[in-house]
Amino acid sequence: MDLLQQIVARAKADKQRIVLPEAEEERTLKAADKVLGDDLANLILIGNPDNIHKLAEQWGLKNIGKATIVDPLNNPKTEEYAELLAELRKKKGMTVDQARELVTKNNLYLGCMIIKTGDADGQISGALSTTGDTLRPALQIIKCAPGITCVSGAMLLITNQKQFGEDGVVVLGDVAVTPNPTADQLAQIAYTTAQTAHSVAGFAEPRVAMMSFSTKGSAKDAKDKATGKSVYIIDKVVDATKLAKEKYPDLKVDGELQADAALVPAVAEKKAPGSDIAGHANVLIAPNLEVGNIGYKLVQRLGGAVAIGPILQGIARPVNDLSRGCSVDDIYYMVAITECQAQDAKKA
């Protein structure tokens, strides 16, 4: 059974309630039909019910009737949601009228309110919306997980190089959200990416490598005269590793490590002798978004890896983002991934 099949099997074993706020979009509705036909999740579709049923008939979809459909313009919970949203955003000056406008005209806000009130477990959007549009209501309404202030995105990289990572699977973060994390944010990214590796990729023991262009002091960086810190990333990665070990004592993490020292035992023996992580890492943390994003795309395009994600992490309940070029299958598998995250979030 490959990794995607394993994710689907775990999702089916404990079905979650997933909101699709772009339900009138063709790929989304076709993916919803497949999800419902396979009994993968309990879906909440947001949109005009008549339009959704007409589109389902037009596209020959047979399972949409199994979903819960929420009409944003005719929703018995509109006032409840508006009052709660206004209360949540009171310090920002939001009125009930403004909140009502959002929960009736912005499906992404409505979906997050459904989650906030306990009627759903996660949400997926992005076929029509930007990452910013997806994240904004999630951060305003659902907010970050306890102890986390930094949202990030992880990528599952599935390779045919079985000797690396976890049988050829490596989880890489951050590839999507925080451009230049501080040492504290980088430590949080290490923790939340390890959580994703456990809940989504199914790793029994995430082993986290904090990556740099130096291994255990092998390279030196120019120093800022005012702070004495490295101009680029080495000191930040060293500090982040220390913070991660202090804040998350159960997390198996080491750094700073170059990519080859993180993945290849023979290199690790020379560059980082005595490290429990070096040579055996299955979770890689990039020092900034530039490195993470470039890195996964190089591995994907030149190395032939299958890249799944980005999977957003650090939010109290999972809210995931799709590429606007996503396929029906992309949405289908993201439903399963979001369910695995929701299962894990309920245990926290």
N, C-alpha and C positions, 0 to 999 in steps of 0.2 A: 504493500500500500504506500503510495507516494505521499508527500507532505500535504498536498491539497486535499487528498482523500481523507487523510487523518484529521485535518481541520474540520472538514464536513462531518465526519463521524462524531467528533467531540461536540460539535454544534447540535447535531440531531439528538444526542444523548440527553441534552438538557436545553430544550428549545427556549429561546428568549423572544421578547416583544421588540421588534425593530421597526423604527419609523422610516418611511421613504417619503420625504416631503416634496419630491419632484415626480409625483406619480403619473402625471399626464405626459411625461416625456417618454418617447417610444422605447428606448433601450431599458429604461427603468421599469416600465410596465411589463415588458417582455421578460426581464429578469425576475420581477415579482411573480409572474405566472410560473416560471420554472421553480422558484423557491417554494411556492405553495404546492405545486404538483409533486415535488420531492419531499414534502413535509419537513422542510429544513428549518423554518422559523414561523413564528406568529407575526404577521405583518400588519402594520398600520399605514395605510396609504392616505396621504393628504391631497385633496383636490376636489373638483366638482364631480359628484357621484355619477351624474348623467354622462358627462364627458368621458369619465374613466370607463364606464360600461360600454359606451359607443365605440371607444377606441379598442377595447378588448374584443368586441365583436368584429370590428374592422380587421384586426390583426389575427383573428382566429384563436384567441386566448381563452382557455376553458376553465381556469382555476381562480380567476380574480374574485369570484364570489366568496371565496374562503377568507378573504382579507377583511379587516375592519377598515372602513372608509370614513375619514373625518372631513367634513365639508367646512372649510374655514369661515364661510359666510353664513352658515346655518349650524352653529355649534352650541349646544346647550351649556358648555363650560366656558364660553367666551368671557363672561363677566368675572368668573372665578380666576381665570388666567390673567385677565387684564389687571385686576386688583393686586394679585400676587406679583406680577411683573413690575407694576408701579411701585410696590413696596420694596422689591429687590433693587430697583434703580432710583429709589427716592433721593439718595445723596447726589445723584447726577441730575436731579430736577425733573425726572419723568413724571408726567401726570397720568391719570387713569385713561384719559382720552387718547394720549399718545400710545400708551400700552395697548389699548383696544385696537388702534390702527395697526400695530405690529402683529398682533395675534390673529387678525382677520385678513391681513394683506401680505404678510411675509411668512411663508410656510416654514421656513427654517426656525424662526422664533417660536411659531406654534409647536413645532416638533419638540423643541427643547423644553417648552412648558409642559408638554405631555410627559416627558421624562422627569422633570422636576417634581411633578405631583404624584409620581410613582406609577403612572399608567403605561410606561414603556421603559425599556432597558438600554436602548441605544439608537443612534440615528446615522444615516448615510446620505450625503448629498454631494454635489459637485459636477454632475452631468450637465447642469445648466449654470452652476454657481461657482464663484471663485473660492479659493482657499480662505481668503479674508471673510467672505460672506458666510462660509461654513463655521469658522472659528468664533466670529464675533458673538452670536447669540449663545454659543456653548460656554464661552468664558464669562459672559454677563449673567447667565442664568444658572448653569450647572456648576461652573467654577472648577478650579483645579482640585485634584485629589488632596487629602490632608497631608500637610508637610511639603507639598510641591507647589512651586511658583512658576515653573517653566514648562511650557508645552513643547513637544518635539515630535518628530516623525521617524519611524524605523522602517527599514526595508528588509524583507526576507530575500536572501540571495541563495538560490538553489543551483548548485554546480554539479558537474559530473566528476569532480575531484574529491572522491569519497574520503581521502586521507585528511582533509581539512575540515575544521569546524565540527559540526555534529553530522557525520556521514555525508559531508559535502554541503551542508546547510550552515550559513552564517547569517547573523542578524546584525545590521549596521545602523547606527544612529549618530547624530541627527542628520537626516537627508532633506528636510522639508521646511522647517519652521524658524528656528532661532539662528540668525546669521552669525553672531559672534558671541557665544555664551561666555559668561564669567566662569571662574573656577567652581563656584558654588552651583551654578546652573549646569555645568558639565558633569558634576557629581550627580545631580538629579537625573540628567539624561542617562548616565550609566545605570542608575537604579531602575528607571522606568523602562529602559530598553531591555534590561534583564527580565523585568516583569513580562514584557511582550514576548521575549524568547520562551519564557515558561508557559504563559497562558495561550499563546497562539502557535508558536513553533513546537511546543510540547517538550522543550528541553528540561530534563529532570534536574540538571545542574548547570545553569548559566555560568560561564567563565568569561569574565569581562576584561578586555585589553583596552587601556587608555592609550590611544595612538598619537605618535609624534614622528618627527624625522630624526629622533634621537632614541637610543635605548640605554636607559640607566646611566645617563650622563655621557654617552659616547660622542655627542655633538654639543657644541657651545653656540650660544646665540649672542648677538649684540645686546648690550645692556642699556636701559634707560637711565641716564645719569641721575635723574630726580628720584626714581623709585628703587633702582638697583635690580629691577626685574628684567627678564628677557623682553626684547622688543616684539618678538613673534609669539611662539606658542609653548616653548618647552617648559618654562616655569609654571605657566597656567595649567598644563597637563599634570605636572608633578604635584601642584597644590590641589588640583581636582581629585587626583588619586588618593591623597592623604585625607581629604574631606570625605570622600566616598567611604573609605575604610572606617572613619570615625562615626559618620552619620548612619551608615548601614552596615553594622558589624557582621551580619550574616552574608553580605554580598562578597562573592569571590571575585576580587578585582586586583589588577596590578598595572603598573605603568611607571614611567613612560616607556612605550615599546614601539619599535618600528613594525610595519605590517608583517615582514618576513619573520621577525622574532616572535610575533604574536602567534603565527600560524605554523611555522616549520620547526619541529623538535630539534633538528640538527643545528639550525641557526640559533635557536633559543639557548642551547647548551653552551655556545660560544659567547653570546651577547648578554644573556641574563641567567647565568647559572644559579640554581637554587630557587627559581621562581616556579610556583605551582601553576601559574597561568600561561607563561610564555611557552610557545610551541603547542599549546592545547586550547587556545581561546576559541570560543564559538560565538562570542558577542564582541563586536568591534565598535569603539566610540571614536568618532572623528573629532578633531580639535575645534572645528568650526563647520558651518554649513557648506562653505565653498568646497572644502575637502570631501565632505560626506557626499554631496550631490555629484561632484565630478567623479569620485571614486566608484560609486555604484553604477553610474552610466558607462564607465570604462569597462568594468567587470561584465556588465550586461552585453555591451556591443562588441567588445573585442574578445571577451572570454566565453561568450555564449551562455552566461548564467541567466536563469529565469528570475526576474525581479518582481516581487509582489509587495505592493504598497504604494505610497507611504501609508503606514498605519499610525494614526495620531495617538499620542500617549501623554499621560499626565493630567487628563480631565477626569473628574470624579465618576462620570459615567461615559462610556465610549461614544464619541462623535467622530465619524470618519469622513475623509475627503476623497472624492474621485477625480480623476483627470477628466476634463471635458471631452477628451477623445476616447473615453472608456468604452469597452464592449459590454454586451449582455453578460458574458462570462465573468468579466471583471467585477461587475456589480454583484453577481451571484456569489462569488467567492468572498467578496468584502462583507456580505451579509453573514457568512459563516465566521469570518474573522472577528467581526463585531460581536457576535454571540459569544465566542470564546473569551473575549475581553470582558463582556458583561458578566459571564459566569464567575470570572476571577474577581471582578470588582465587588460582587456580592459577598465574597468571602473576607474582604478587607475589614 
